[in-house]
Amino acid sequence: MDDTTFPDERLELIFTCCHPALSTEAQVALTVRTLGGLDTGAIARAFLVSEATMYQRLVRAKRKIAAAGIPFRVPSGEALPDRLAAVLAVVYLIFNAGYGGRNELAGEAIRLGTALAELMPDEPEVHGLLALMLLHDARREARFEAGDVVLLEHQDSSRWDHEQIAAGRAVLDRAFALRGRGPYVVQAAIASLHADEPRDWHEIAALYGELSRLTGSAVVELSRAVAVAEADGPKAGLAIVDELDLAGYHYLQATRGELLRRLGQTGDARAAYQQALELVHDDAERRLIERRLADIDAKEGP
């Protein structure tokens, strides 16, 4: 182990599995499959690919490990930065799996993030990820009501953990002090603004624009579209949504449905929601979409 002291055995295993001879995506997928408690289907949905495609990627990665003789060995301290991007992605993927209701996974991810900040205290993205998880997790108690998803605008902020929000913002300040401007730091800054009342949607949209520039992600652009719709109206948001190549992504269809509903285009909104319903996997999110469809039908009448 050289002189590196890992504060957490599971974090040590994650660094061991994230070997740079593999692509970052393969590192993340294999590690989460092996250690993160997620099945192949959940990993595939996180990467926006089919389960069969992800299965083949996992098989190819395992074959490469065997053919190249990649050792299962704890990396030395100097090797940690080369593995950091994959490790951060693994921890965040575990957190996201828990954010949908599996609280034990979200708690595990925060524990891993805290250990990672202890191991690498001068890495701003480490602090950015920890801040992001703390800020999102602080709203956990208000996100569900009787098993149903409660969207941000309808959440009871008195049920948020305001001490944890303060802790997340303190960690974010540490990331800023380290001159952090990476994707996790930007996401944490957005999460911090989401905890404000009222929310500065123009600033949130601007930060999503920066995040999109950093990541090139269509999913980030979809989030920017939501913020733009709040800042400048649903027509502006829909213009962004309709340029995105995410036809098989249920959040895109659900977002289209909501923006079209706000614009009074109920027929098109219903069609978008129906597509979202065909694509969604989570039961709580399925019920949310069904409620949206029921609202449209109720307003249109018989």
Secondary structure as GFF3:
##gff-version 3
##sequence-region A 1 302
A	DSSP	alpha_helix	9	17	.	.	.	ID=ss1
A	DSSP	alpha_helix	24	35	.	.	.	ID=ss2
A	DSSP	alpha_helix	40	46	.	.	.	ID=ss3
A	DSSP	alpha_helix	51	68	.	.	.	ID=ss4
A	DSSP	three_ten_helix	77	79	.	.	.	ID=ss5
A	DSSP	alpha_helix	80	99	.	.	.	ID=ss6
A	DSSP	alpha_helix	103	119	.	.	.	ID=ss7
A	DSSP	alpha_helix	124	137	.	.	.	ID=ss8
A	DSSP	three_ten_helix	140	142	.	.	.	ID=ss9
A	DSSP	beta_strand	144	145	.	.	.	ID=ss10
A	DSSP	beta_strand	148	149	.	.	.	ID=ss11
A	DSSP	three_ten_helix	152	154	.	.	.	ID=ss12
A	DSSP	three_ten_helix	157	159	.	.	.	ID=ss13
A	DSSP	alpha_helix	162	177	.	.	.	ID=ss14
A	DSSP	alpha_helix	183	194	.	.	.	ID=ss15
A	DSSP	alpha_helix	201	215	.	.	.	ID=ss16
A	DSSP	alpha_helix	218	232	.	.	.	ID=ss17
A	DSSP	alpha_helix	234	241	.	.	.	ID=ss18
A	DSSP	alpha_helix	250	262	.	.	.	ID=ss19
A	DSSP	alpha_helix	266	279	.	.	.	ID=ss20
A	DSSP	alpha_helix	283	300	.	.	.	ID=ss21
###
